[in-house]
Amino acid sequence: MQYPLTFEQYQEGLRNGKFMGLKCQTCSTYTFPAQMVCSSCGHSDLKAAEMKGEGTIRSFTVVRVAPEGLEPYYTVAMVELDEGPWVTGNLFVRESEETDMSLIGRKVRLGSQPYRAAPKTDEDMHVLTFNLMV
């Protein structure tokens, strides 16, 4: 089976500041991250597409008890991308900004940062991040 967007291509895009998803050639719905079929119509005629990388915060939570290897008190947000898909990632909030309900509806720009996927490997995986837009 031919994948229109492999995990390696997705990761390469993140490393280069590109947010790659899939666009359905049947209904024009964007899927991010990549899946085998369109999340809207179920067709498999998908093509790799670069996404704008902007969206709106729809929900968030503050992690106060972090898993091993991560520092506590970080914010995870659920963002609706301008193209439609919803994604989660770490939200970077400046110290001068409050982490309260005023975040809902704020515009963000996607980013990524390297994350050591496994302690015994030398390979970093890039994970999604969000920065508030002014």
N, CA, C and O atoms as CSV, one atom per row, in Angstrom:
chain,resi,resn,atom,element,x,y,z
A,1,MET,N,N,0.837,-1.180,0.000
A,1,MET,CA,C,0.000,0.000,0.000
A,1,MET,C,C,0.886,1.249,0.000
A,1,MET,O,O,1.849,1.332,0.761
A,2,GLN,N,N,0.564,2.190,-0.832
A,2,GLN,CA,C,1.311,3.445,-0.961
A,2,GLN,C,C,0.758,4.488,0.010
A,2,GLN,O,O,-0.435,4.792,-0.022
A,3,TYR,N,N,1.606,5.032,0.861
A,3,TYR,CA,C,1.202,6.074,1.797
A,3,TYR,C,C,1.461,7.437,1.167
A,3,TYR,O,O,2.577,7.696,0.717
A,4,PRO,N,N,0.461,8.315,1.122
A,4,PRO,CA,C,0.676,9.637,0.528
A,4,PRO,C,C,1.576,10.526,1.380
A,4,PRO,O,O,2.170,11.475,0.869
A,5,LEU,N,N,1.682,10.226,2.682
A,5,LEU,CA,C,2.543,10.997,3.580
A,5,LEU,C,C,3.033,10.063,4.673
A,5,LEU,O,O,2.253,9.640,5.526
A,6,THR,N,N,4.313,9.742,4.654
A,6,THR,CA,C,4.877,8.842,5.659
A,6,THR,C,C,5.219,9.620,6.926
A,6,THR,O,O,5.296,10.848,6.914
A,7,PHE,N,N,5.421,8.883,8.018
A,7,PHE,CA,C,5.816,9.509,9.280
A,7,PHE,C,C,7.151,10.235,9.109
A,7,PHE,O,O,7.346,11.316,9.666
A,8,GLU,N,N,8.055,9.653,8.351
A,8,GLU,CA,C,9.353,10.284,8.126
A,8,GLU,C,C,9.191,11.607,7.378
A,8,GLU,O,O,9.862,12.585,7.708
A,9,GLN,N,N,8.307,11.653,6.375
A,9,GLN,CA,C,8.053,12.902,5.643
A,9,GLN,C,C,7.403,13.944,6.561
A,9,GLN,O,O,7.736,15.128,6.502
A,10,TYR,N,N,6.479,13.495,7.401
A,10,TYR,CA,C,5.827,14.373,8.367
A,10,TYR,C,C,6.864,14.966,9.324
A,10,TYR,O,O,6.860,16.170,9.579
A,11,GLN,N,N,7.753,14.115,9.854
A,11,GLN,CA,C,8.798,14.571,10.768
A,11,GLN,C,C,9.772,15.525,10.068
A,11,GLN,O,O,10.176,16.535,10.645
A,12,GLU,N,N,10.139,15.210,8.849
A,12,GLU,CA,C,11.031,16.083,8.076
A,12,GLU,C,C,10.387,17.454,7.890
A,12,GLU,O,O,11.059,18.479,8.007
A,13,GLY,N,N,9.098,17.474,7.604
A,13,GLY,CA,C,8.379,18.739,7.495
A,13,GLY,C,C,8.444,19.530,8.782
A,13,GLY,O,O,8.724,20.729,8.758
A,14,LEU,N,N,8.189,18.875,9.917
A,14,LEU,CA,C,8.249,19.567,11.210
A,14,LEU,C,C,9.641,20.138,11.467
A,14,LEU,O,O,9.773,21.268,11.938
A,15,ARG,N,N,10.680,19.357,11.157
A,15,ARG,CA,C,12.053,19.839,11.354
A,15,ARG,C,C,12.325,21.087,10.517
A,15,ARG,O,O,13.144,21.926,10.892
A,16,ASN,N,N,11.633,21.207,9.376
A,16,ASN,CA,C,11.847,22.338,8.470
A,16,ASN,C,C,10.756,23.410,8.585
A,16,ASN,O,O,10.655,24.291,7.731
A,17,GLY,N,N,9.941,23.332,9.644
A,17,GLY,CA,C,8.912,24.338,9.858
A,17,GLY,C,C,7.715,24.228,8.936
A,17,GLY,O,O,6.984,25.200,8.746
A,18,LYS,N,N,7.506,23.043,8.357
A,18,LYS,CA,C,6.353,22.818,7.482
A,18,LYS,C,C,5.395,21.857,8.165
A,18,LYS,O,O,5.818,20.892,8.802
A,19,PHE,N,N,4.112,22.123,8.029
A,19,PHE,CA,C,3.103,21.302,8.669
A,19,PHE,C,C,2.348,20.553,7.586
A,19,PHE,O,O,1.444,21.086,6.943
A,20,MET,N,N,2.741,19.313,7.406
A,20,MET,CA,C,2.215,18.498,6.322
A,20,MET,C,C,1.027,17.680,6.812
A,20,MET,O,O,1.079,17.026,7.853
A,21,GLY,N,N,-0.028,17.738,6.039
A,21,GLY,CA,C,-1.217,16.934,6.275
A,21,GLY,C,C,-1.640,16.336,4.954
A,21,GLY,O,O,-0.853,16.249,4.012
A,22,LEU,N,N,-2.884,15.928,4.896
A,22,LEU,CA,C,-3.433,15.361,3.670
A,22,LEU,C,C,-4.678,16.133,3.276
A,22,LEU,O,O,-5.442,16.584,4.130
A,23,LYS,N,N,-4.874,16.280,1.966
A,23,LYS,CA,C,-6.090,16.904,1.457
A,23,LYS,C,C,-6.827,15.876,0.619
A,23,LYS,O,O,-6.260,15.273,-0.293
A,24,CYS,N,N,-8.102,15.685,0.942
A,24,CYS,CA,C,-8.935,14.735,0.209
A,24,CYS,C,C,-9.241,15.301,-1.169
A,24,CYS,O,O,-9.680,16.444,-1.299
A,25,GLN,N,N,-9.007,14.501,-2.185
A,25,GLN,CA,C,-9.268,14.928,-3.553
A,25,GLN,C,C,-10.745,14.801,-3.915
A,25,GLN,O,O,-11.172,15.269,-4.971
A,26,THR,N,N,-11.528,14.164,-3.032
A,26,THR,CA,C,-12.963,14.007,-3.264
A,26,THR,C,C,-13.769,15.152,-2.654
A,26,THR,O,O,-14.626,15.735,-3.318
A,27,CYS,N,N,-13.490,15.477,-1.374
A,27,CYS,CA,C,-14.310,16.485,-0.684
A,27,CYS,C,C,-13.521,17.704,-0.214
A,27,CYS,O,O,-14.102,18.621,0.365
A,28,SER,N,N,-12.206,17.732,-0.454
A,28,SER,CA,C,-11.312,18.850,-0.095
A,28,SER,C,C,-11.095,19.034,1.400
A,28,SER,O,O,-10.613,20.087,1.819
A,29,THR,N,N,-11.437,18.038,2.218
A,29,THR,CA,C,-11.195,18.093,3.654
A,29,THR,C,C,-9.719,17.828,3.938
A,29,THR,O,O,-9.103,16.966,3.311
A,30,TYR,N,N,-9.157,18.579,4.892
A,30,TYR,CA,C,-7.781,18.357,5.331
A,30,TYR,C,C,-7.772,17.401,6.512
A,30,TYR,O,O,-8.641,17.461,7.381
A,31,THR,N,N,-6.785,16.523,6.534
A,31,THR,CA,C,-6.574,15.588,7.627
A,31,THR,C,C,-5.174,15.808,8.167
A,31,THR,O,O,-4.205,15.817,7.408
A,32,PHE,N,N,-5.064,15.985,9.481
A,32,PHE,CA,C,-3.777,16.230,10.119
A,32,PHE,C,C,-3.863,15.725,11.544
A,32,PHE,O,O,-4.791,16.093,12.264
A,33,PRO,N,N,-2.921,14.889,11.977
A,33,PRO,CA,C,-1.879,14.255,11.183
A,33,PRO,C,C,-2.474,13.241,10.198
A,33,PRO,O,O,-3.674,12.965,10.197
A,34,ALA,N,N,-1.605,12.713,9.381
A,34,ALA,CA,C,-2.029,11.855,8.270
A,34,ALA,C,C,-2.749,10.596,8.748
A,34,ALA,O,O,-2.420,10.022,9.785
A,35,GLN,N,N,-3.743,10.186,7.958
A,35,GLN,CA,C,-4.480,8.941,8.159
A,35,GLN,C,C,-4.608,8.250,6.805
A,35,GLN,O,O,-4.208,8.808,5.784
A,36,MET,N,N,-5.151,7.066,6.791
A,36,MET,CA,C,-5.273,6.324,5.541
A,36,MET,C,C,-6.484,6.746,4.713
A,36,MET,O,O,-6.479,6.612,3.489
A,37,VAL,N,N,-7.530,7.260,5.386
A,37,VAL,CA,C,-8.737,7.684,4.671
A,37,VAL,C,C,-9.163,9.053,5.179
A,37,VAL,O,O,-8.782,9.466,6.275
A,38,CYS,N,N,-9.945,9.744,4.385
A,38,CYS,CA,C,-10.467,11.055,4.744
A,38,CYS,C,C,-11.358,10.934,5.984
A,38,CYS,O,O,-12.220,10.058,6.052
A,39,SER,N,N,-11.147,11.807,6.949
A,39,SER,CA,C,-11.941,11.757,8.174
A,39,SER,C,C,-13.365,12.255,7.952
A,39,SER,O,O,-14.222,12.077,8.818
A,40,SER,N,N,-13.629,12.874,6.807
A,40,SER,CA,C,-14.962,13.388,6.520
A,40,SER,C,C,-15.781,12.434,5.651
A,40,SER,O,O,-16.902,12.073,6.010
A,41,CYS,N,N,-15.223,12.027,4.509
A,41,CYS,CA,C,-16.018,11.224,3.565
A,41,CYS,C,C,-15.566,9.763,3.467
A,41,CYS,O,O,-16.266,8.947,2.869
A,42,GLY,N,N,-14.413,9.421,4.040
A,42,GLY,CA,C,-13.942,8.042,4.036
A,42,GLY,C,C,-13.206,7.601,2.787
A,42,GLY,O,O,-12.773,6.452,2.703
A,43,HIS,N,N,-13.054,8.494,1.809
A,43,HIS,CA,C,-12.322,8.126,0.586
A,43,HIS,C,C,-10.821,8.062,0.863
A,43,HIS,O,O,-10.322,8.670,1.810
A,44,SER,N,N,-10.125,7.325,0.031
A,44,SER,CA,C,-8.680,7.156,0.215
A,44,SER,C,C,-7.865,7.939,-0.807
A,44,SER,O,O,-6.647,7.772,-0.868
A,45,ASP,N,N,-8.494,8.779,-1.603
A,45,ASP,CA,C,-7.776,9.591,-2.594
A,45,ASP,C,C,-7.254,10.854,-1.917
A,45,ASP,O,O,-7.841,11.930,-2.031
A,46,LEU,N,N,-6.138,10.696,-1.209
A,46,LEU,CA,C,-5.544,11.779,-0.419
A,46,LEU,C,C,-4.195,12.166,-0.996
A,46,LEU,O,O,-3.448,11.315,-1.479
A,47,LYS,N,N,-3.888,13.443,-0.944
A,47,LYS,CA,C,-2.597,13.956,-1.413
A,47,LYS,C,C,-1.941,14.750,-0.287
A,47,LYS,O,O,-2.614,15.456,0.464
A,48,ALA,N,N,-0.622,14.623,-0.182
A,48,ALA,CA,C,0.117,15.411,0.810
A,48,ALA,C,C,-0.071,16.891,0.508
A,48,ALA,O,O,-0.028,17.313,-0.647
A,49,ALA,N,N,-0.284,17.683,1.579
A,49,ALA,CA,C,-0.497,19.117,1.412
A,49,ALA,C,C,0.114,19.858,2.593
A,49,ALA,O,O,-0.045,19.450,3.743
A,50,GLU,N,N,0.811,20.944,2.301
A,50,GLU,CA,C,1.337,21.782,3.372
A,50,GLU,C,C,0.209,22.651,3.905
A,50,GLU,O,O,-0.562,23.240,3.146
A,51,MET,N,N,0.132,22.715,5.223
A,51,MET,CA,C,-0.910,23.501,5.869
A,51,MET,C,C,-0.329,24.820,6.361
A,51,MET,O,O,0.880,24.946,6.551
A,52,LYS,N,N,-1.195,25.788,6.562
A,52,LYS,CA,C,-0.798,27.149,6.943
A,52,LYS,C,C,-0.083,27.192,8.297
A,52,LYS,O,O,0.836,27.989,8.488
A,53,GLY,N,N,-0.494,26.355,9.215
A,53,GLY,CA,C,0.159,26.325,10.527
A,53,GLY,C,C,-0.397,27.328,11.512
A,53,GLY,O,O,0.322,27.785,12.401
A,54,GLU,N,N,-1.669,27.682,11.370
A,54,GLU,CA,C,-2.320,28.587,12.314
A,54,GLU,C,C,-3.659,28.012,12.708
A,54,GLU,O,O,-4.275,27.259,11.952
A,55,GLY,N,N,-4.111,28.376,13.913
A,55,GLY,CA,C,-5.389,27.870,14.380
A,55,GLY,C,C,-5.881,28.627,15.591
A,55,GLY,O,O,-5.338,29.671,15.953
A,56,THR,N,N,-6.925,28.085,16.219
A,56,THR,CA,C,-7.600,28.720,17.340
A,56,THR,C,C,-7.692,27.741,18.502
A,56,THR,O,O,-8.083,26.589,18.315
A,57,ILE,N,N,-7.335,28.193,19.705
A,57,ILE,CA,C,-7.423,27.345,20.895
A,57,ILE,C,C,-8.894,27.073,21.197
A,57,ILE,O,O,-9.699,27.997,21.315
A,58,ARG,N,N,-9.231,25.783,21.320
A,58,ARG,CA,C,-10.601,25.383,21.659
A,58,ARG,C,C,-10.699,24.826,23.074
A,58,ARG,O,O,-11.763,24.874,23.691
A,59,SER,N,N,-9.588,24.297,23.589
A,59,SER,CA,C,-9.557,23.767,24.950
A,59,SER,C,C,-8.094,23.663,25.385
A,59,SER,O,O,-7.188,23.678,24.552
A,60,PHE,N,N,-7.876,23.559,26.693
A,60,PHE,CA,C,-6.510,23.397,27.201
A,60,PHE,C,C,-6.567,22.813,28.606
A,60,PHE,O,O,-7.609,22.817,29.261
A,61,THR,N,N,-5.431,22.316,29.044
A,61,THR,CA,C,-5.285,21.872,30.423
A,61,THR,C,C,-3.863,22.187,30.873
A,61,THR,O,O,-2.935,22.208,30.065
A,62,VAL,N,N,-3.704,22.428,32.159
A,62,VAL,CA,C,-2.389,22.649,32.735
A,62,VAL,C,C,-1.974,21.361,33.435
A,62,VAL,O,O,-2.683,20.864,34.309
A,63,VAL,N,N,-0.830,20.828,33.047
A,63,VAL,CA,C,-0.317,19.589,33.635
A,63,VAL,C,C,0.508,19.962,34.858
A,63,VAL,O,O,1.542,20.623,34.761
A,64,ARG,N,N,0.021,19.520,36.007
A,64,ARG,CA,C,0.694,19.841,37.267
A,64,ARG,C,C,1.511,18.663,37.809
A,64,ARG,O,O,2.426,18.856,38.610
A,65,VAL,N,N,1.181,17.453,37.372
A,65,VAL,CA,C,1.940,16.258,37.739
A,65,VAL,C,C,2.409,15.646,36.424
A,65,VAL,O,O,1.639,15.010,35.705
A,66,ALA,N,N,3.680,15.852,36.133
A,66,ALA,CA,C,4.221,15.449,34.832
A,66,ALA,C,C,4.745,14.018,34.856
A,66,ALA,O,O,5.152,13.516,35.904
A,67,PRO,N,N,4.733,13.364,33.694
A,67,PRO,CA,C,5.355,12.042,33.611
A,67,PRO,C,C,6.869,12.153,33.813
A,67,PRO,O,O,7.448,13.233,33.694
A,68,GLU,N,N,7.479,11.044,34.112
A,68,GLU,CA,C,8.923,11.017,34.332
A,68,GLU,C,C,9.651,11.625,33.139
A,68,GLU,O,O,9.356,11.306,31.987
A,69,GLY,N,N,10.598,12.500,33.429
A,69,GLY,CA,C,11.398,13.123,32.385
A,69,GLY,C,C,10.892,14.483,31.945
A,69,GLY,O,O,11.585,15.188,31.211
A,70,LEU,N,N,9.695,14.868,32.375
A,70,LEU,CA,C,9.145,16.175,32.009
A,70,LEU,C,C,8.939,17.015,33.264
A,70,LEU,O,O,8.614,16.498,34.333
A,71,GLU,N,N,9.133,18.298,33.113
A,71,GLU,CA,C,8.921,19.218,34.222
A,71,GLU,C,C,7.432,19.555,34.321
A,71,GLU,O,O,6.780,19.767,33.299
A,72,PRO,N,N,6.885,19.606,35.545
A,72,PRO,CA,C,5.466,19.937,35.688
A,72,PRO,C,C,5.179,21.411,35.383
A,72,PRO,O,O,6.083,22.225,35.197
A,73,TYR,N,N,3.911,21.705,35.343
A,73,TYR,CA,C,3.366,23.028,35.043
A,73,TYR,C,C,3.646,23.414,33.586
A,73,TYR,O,O,4.353,24.379,33.295
A,74,TYR,N,N,3.068,22.627,32.699
A,74,TYR,CA,C,3.065,23.011,31.294
A,74,TYR,C,C,1.628,22.903,30.793
A,74,TYR,O,O,0.793,22.221,31.387
A,75,THR,N,N,1.365,23.583,29.701
A,75,THR,CA,C,-0.003,23.675,29.189
A,75,THR,C,C,-0.118,22.890,27.890
A,75,THR,O,O,0.696,23.053,26.981
A,76,VAL,N,N,-1.133,22.039,27.809
A,76,VAL,CA,C,-1.441,21.291,26.600
A,76,VAL,C,C,-2.741,21.867,26.045
A,76,VAL,O,O,-3.736,21.974,26.760
A,77,ALA,N,N,-2.724,22.236,24.765
A,77,ALA,CA,C,-3.903,22.850,24.154
A,77,ALA,C,C,-4.440,21.993,23.023
A,77,ALA,O,O,-3.689,21.300,22.338
A,78,MET,N,N,-5.759,22.053,22.838
A,78,MET,CA,C,-6.412,21.475,21.674
A,78,MET,C,C,-6.751,22.644,20.765
A,78,MET,O,O,-7.448,23.576,21.166
A,79,VAL,N,N,-6.251,22.584,19.533
A,79,VAL,CA,C,-6.365,23.693,18.590
A,79,VAL,C,C,-7.093,23.239,17.339
A,79,VAL,O,O,-6.824,22.162,16.807
A,80,GLU,N,N,-8.014,24.064,16.877
A,80,GLU,CA,C,-8.670,23.839,15.598
A,80,GLU,C,C,-7.875,24.596,14.546
A,80,GLU,O,O,-7.831,25.826,14.560
A,81,LEU,N,N,-7.250,23.865,13.636
A,81,LEU,CA,C,-6.459,24.496,12.587
A,81,LEU,C,C,-7.370,25.257,11.626
A,81,LEU,O,O,-8.540,24.906,11.470
A,82,ASP,N,N,-6.846,26.281,10.993
A,82,ASP,CA,C,-7.633,27.069,10.037
A,82,ASP,C,C,-8.197,26.190,8.925
A,82,ASP,O,O,-9.259,26.488,8.378
A,83,GLU,N,N,-7.490,25.102,8.586
A,83,GLU,CA,C,-7.964,24.197,7.542
A,83,GLU,C,C,-9.025,23.215,8.043
A,83,GLU,O,O,-9.636,22.507,7.243
A,84,GLY,N,N,-9.251,23.166,9.374
A,84,GLY,CA,C,-10.318,22.314,9.897
A,84,GLY,C,C,-9.942,21.283,10.943
A,84,GLY,O,O,-10.660,21.162,11.936
A,85,PRO,N,N,-8.847,20.522,10.780
A,85,PRO,CA,C,-8.536,19.484,11.765
A,85,PRO,C,C,-8.243,20.066,13.155
A,85,PRO,O,O,-7.810,21.211,13.285
A,86,TRP,N,N,-8.485,19.267,14.167
A,86,TRP,CA,C,-8.141,19.607,15.547
A,86,TRP,C,C,-6.906,18.804,15.939
A,86,TRP,O,O,-6.822,17.609,15.656
A,87,VAL,N,N,-5.940,19.469,16.597
A,87,VAL,CA,C,-4.706,18.809,17.020
A,87,VAL,C,C,-4.358,19.255,18.435
A,87,VAL,O,O,-4.826,20.294,18.901
A,88,THR,N,N,-3.539,18.468,19.109
A,88,THR,CA,C,-3.076,18.827,20.447
A,88,THR,C,C,-1.567,19.008,20.441
A,88,THR,O,O,-0.858,18.412,19.632
A,89,GLY,N,N,-1.095,19.834,21.350
A,89,GLY,CA,C,0.336,20.066,21.499
A,89,GLY,C,C,0.585,20.969,22.685
A,89,GLY,O,O,-0.354,21.481,23.295
A,90,ASN,N,N,1.839,21.162,23.010
A,90,ASN,CA,C,2.203,22.040,24.118
A,90,ASN,C,C,2.043,23.496,23.714
A,90,ASN,O,O,2.464,23.906,22.632
A,91,LEU,N,N,1.429,24.269,24.599
A,91,LEU,CA,C,1.232,25.696,24.381
A,91,LEU,C,C,2.267,26.450,25.188
A,91,LEU,O,O,2.350,26.287,26.405
A,92,PHE,N,N,3.061,27.276,24.516
A,92,PHE,CA,C,4.032,28.102,25.215
A,92,PHE,C,C,3.354,29.402,25.621
A,92,PHE,O,O,2.902,30.171,24.773
A,93,VAL,N,N,3.291,29.636,26.915
A,93,VAL,CA,C,2.670,30.835,27.453
A,93,VAL,C,C,3.751,31.632,28.166
A,93,VAL,O,O,4.461,31.103,29.022
A,94,ARG,N,N,3.873,32.903,27.811
A,94,ARG,CA,C,4.850,33.760,28.474
A,94,ARG,C,C,4.434,33.981,29.928
A,94,ARG,O,O,3.247,33.940,30.252
A,95,GLU,N,N,5.415,34.214,30.800
A,95,GLU,CA,C,5.123,34.388,32.219
A,95,GLU,C,C,4.156,35.532,32.477
A,95,GLU,O,O,3.411,35.506,33.457
A,96,SER,N,N,4.161,36.536,31.607
A,96,SER,CA,C,3.297,37.696,31.814
A,96,SER,C,C,1.839,37.409,31.450
A,96,SER,O,O,0.959,38.218,31.744
A,97,GLU,N,N,1.579,36.268,30.814
A,97,GLU,CA,C,0.222,35.928,30.394
A,97,GLU,C,C,-0.386,34.917,31.351
A,97,GLU,O,O,0.295,34.024,31.854
A,98,GLU,N,N,-1.656,35.071,31.589
A,98,GLU,CA,C,-2.376,34.170,32.473
A,98,GLU,C,C,-2.791,32.906,31.714
A,98,GLU,O,O,-3.166,32.962,30.543
A,99,THR,N,N,-2.716,31.779,32.401
A,99,THR,CA,C,-3.247,30.543,31.843
A,99,THR,C,C,-4.631,30.374,32.450
A,99,THR,O,O,-4.820,29.670,33.442
A,100,ASP,N,N,-5.592,31.042,31.821
A,100,ASP,CA,C,-6.968,30.979,32.294
A,100,ASP,C,C,-7.907,30.887,31.096
A,100,ASP,O,O,-7.458,30.717,29.963
A,101,MET,N,N,-9.177,30.996,31.341
A,101,MET,CA,C,-10.169,30.795,30.287
A,101,MET,C,C,-10.066,31.822,29.162
A,101,MET,O,O,-10.667,31.631,28.105
A,102,SER,N,N,-9.322,32.901,29.364
A,102,SER,CA,C,-9.148,33.880,28.285
A,102,SER,C,C,-8.336,33.309,27.123
A,102,SER,O,O,-8.290,33.913,26.051
A,103,LEU,N,N,-7.691,32.147,27.321
A,103,LEU,CA,C,-6.954,31.493,26.226
A,103,LEU,C,C,-7.899,30.929,25.161
A,103,LEU,O,O,-7.534,30.844,23.988
A,104,ILE,N,N,-9.113,30.545,25.570
A,104,ILE,CA,C,-10.062,29.973,24.626
A,104,ILE,C,C,-10.384,31.007,23.547
A,104,ILE,O,O,-10.754,32.142,23.850
A,105,GLY,N,N,-10.241,30.604,22.298
A,105,GLY,CA,C,-10.509,31.499,21.177
A,105,GLY,C,C,-9.303,32.278,20.692
A,105,GLY,O,O,-9.384,32.972,19.678
A,106,ARG,N,N,-8.172,32.175,21.406
A,106,ARG,CA,C,-6.961,32.885,20.980
A,106,ARG,C,C,-6.342,32.191,19.779
A,106,ARG,O,O,-6.390,30.966,19.665
A,107,LYS,N,N,-5.760,32.984,18.883
A,107,LYS,CA,C,-5.078,32.463,17.693
A,107,LYS,C,C,-3.669,32.015,18.076
A,107,LYS,O,O,-3.004,32.643,18.899
A,108,VAL,N,N,-3.233,30.924,17.467
A,108,VAL,CA,C,-1.886,30.400,17.692
A,108,VAL,C,C,-1.243,30.047,16.363
A,108,VAL,O,O,-1.915,29.852,15.350
A,109,ARG,N,N,0.072,29.973,16.401
A,109,ARG,CA,C,0.868,29.503,15.273
A,109,ARG,C,C,1.527,28.207,15.711
A,109,ARG,O,O,2.050,28.109,16.821
A,110,LEU,N,N,1.499,27.208,14.827
A,110,LEU,CA,C,2.128,25.933,15.128
A,110,LEU,C,C,3.637,26.046,15.045
A,110,LEU,O,O,4.187,26.843,14.285
A,111,GLY,N,N,4.274,25.239,15.836
A,111,GLY,CA,C,5.715,25.086,15.803
A,111,GLY,C,C,6.028,23.634,16.138
A,111,GLY,O,O,5.132,22.790,16.167
A,112,SER,N,N,7.275,23.352,16.386
A,112,SER,CA,C,7.642,22.011,16.836
A,112,SER,C,C,8.927,22.114,17.636
A,112,SER,O,O,9.673,23.088,17.539
A,113,GLN,N,N,9.157,21.100,18.413
A,113,GLN,CA,C,10.414,21.022,19.152
A,113,GLN,C,C,10.850,19.572,19.209
A,113,GLN,O,O,10.021,18.662,19.197
A,114,PRO,N,N,12.170,19.361,19.271
A,114,PRO,CA,C,12.646,17.978,19.370
A,114,PRO,C,C,12.320,17.401,20.740
A,114,PRO,O,O,12.336,18.108,21.748
A,115,TYR,N,N,12.029,16.132,20.759
A,115,TYR,CA,C,11.720,15.421,21.994
A,115,TYR,C,C,12.368,14.058,21.908
A,115,TYR,O,O,12.200,13.350,20.915
A,116,ARG,N,N,13.099,13.687,22.929
A,116,ARG,CA,C,13.755,12.378,22.956
A,116,ARG,C,C,12.694,11.327,23.200
A,116,ARG,O,O,12.197,11.186,24.317
A,117,ALA,N,N,12.343,10.585,22.156
A,117,ALA,CA,C,11.240,9.626,22.209
A,117,ALA,C,C,11.515,8.493,23.192
A,117,ALA,O,O,10.607,8.045,23.893
A,118,ALA,N,N,12.740,8.034,23.246
A,118,ALA,CA,C,13.097,6.949,24.154
A,118,ALA,C,C,14.457,7.271,24.761
A,118,ALA,O,O,15.364,7.703,24.049
A,119,PRO,N,N,14.609,7.066,26.062
A,119,PRO,CA,C,15.860,7.443,26.724
A,119,PRO,C,C,17.103,6.759,26.178
A,119,PRO,O,O,18.199,7.312,26.273
A,120,LYS,N,N,16.960,5.583,25.615
A,120,LYS,CA,C,18.128,4.826,25.167
A,120,LYS,C,C,18.375,4.958,23.665
A,120,LYS,O,O,19.059,4.125,23.071
A,121,THR,N,N,17.820,5.999,23.056
A,121,THR,CA,C,18.033,6.209,21.627
A,121,THR,C,C,18.646,7.579,21.401
A,121,THR,O,O,18.481,8.483,22.220
A,122,ASP,N,N,19.345,7.729,20.305
A,122,ASP,CA,C,19.940,9.024,19.973
A,122,ASP,C,C,19.031,9.840,19.067
A,122,ASP,O,O,19.360,10.969,18.703
A,123,GLU,N,N,17.901,9.278,18.708
A,123,GLU,CA,C,17.015,9.963,17.771
A,123,GLU,C,C,15.985,10.803,18.498
A,123,GLU,O,O,15.344,10.349,19.446
A,124,ASP,N,N,15.839,12.032,18.041
A,124,ASP,CA,C,14.796,12.905,18.540
A,124,ASP,C,C,13.626,12.865,17.577
A,124,ASP,O,O,13.798,12.762,16.363
A,125,MET,N,N,12.447,12.949,18.140
A,125,MET,CA,C,11.232,13.051,17.362
A,125,MET,C,C,10.726,14.486,17.570
A,125,MET,O,O,10.863,15.031,18.666
A,126,HIS,N,N,10.154,15.092,16.554
A,126,HIS,CA,C,9.601,16.438,16.712
A,126,HIS,C,C,8.138,16.331,17.104
A,126,HIS,O,O,7.384,15.538,16.541
A,127,VAL,N,N,7.745,17.152,18.090
A,127,VAL,CA,C,6.362,17.184,18.556
A,127,VAL,C,C,5.797,18.577,18.319
A,127,VAL,O,O,6.541,19.555,18.245
A,128,LEU,N,N,4.466,18.658,18.200
A,128,LEU,CA,C,3.812,19.942,17.933
A,128,LEU,C,C,3.834,20.851,19.149
A,128,LEU,O,O,3.699,20.408,20.289
A,129,THR,N,N,4.005,22.119,18.874
A,129,THR,CA,C,3.904,23.160,19.883
A,129,THR,C,C,3.044,24.292,19.318
A,129,THR,O,O,2.820,24.370,18.110
A,130,PHE,N,N,2.573,25.153,20.192
A,130,PHE,CA,C,1.800,26.317,19.778
A,130,PHE,C,C,2.339,27.551,20.467
A,130,PHE,O,O,2.721,27.514,21.636
A,131,ASN,N,N,2.364,28.649,19.721
A,131,ASN,CA,C,2.730,29.954,20.283
A,131,ASN,C,C,1.576,30.905,20.036
A,131,ASN,O,O,1.017,30.957,18.941
A,132,LEU,N,N,1.224,31.664,21.079
A,132,LEU,CA,C,0.149,32.648,20.936
A,132,LEU,C,C,0.543,33.704,19.925
A,132,LEU,O,O,1.689,34.153,19.891
A,133,MET,N,N,-0.424,34.099,19.093
A,133,MET,CA,C,-0.197,35.170,18.138
A,133,MET,C,C,-0.665,36.472,18.771
A,133,MET,O,O,-1.605,36.485,19.565
A,134,VAL,N,N,-0.015,37.540,18.421
A,134,VAL,CA,C,-0.385,38.841,18.997
A,134,VAL,C,C,-1.587,39.404,18.284
A,134,VAL,O,O,-2.052,40.492,18.623
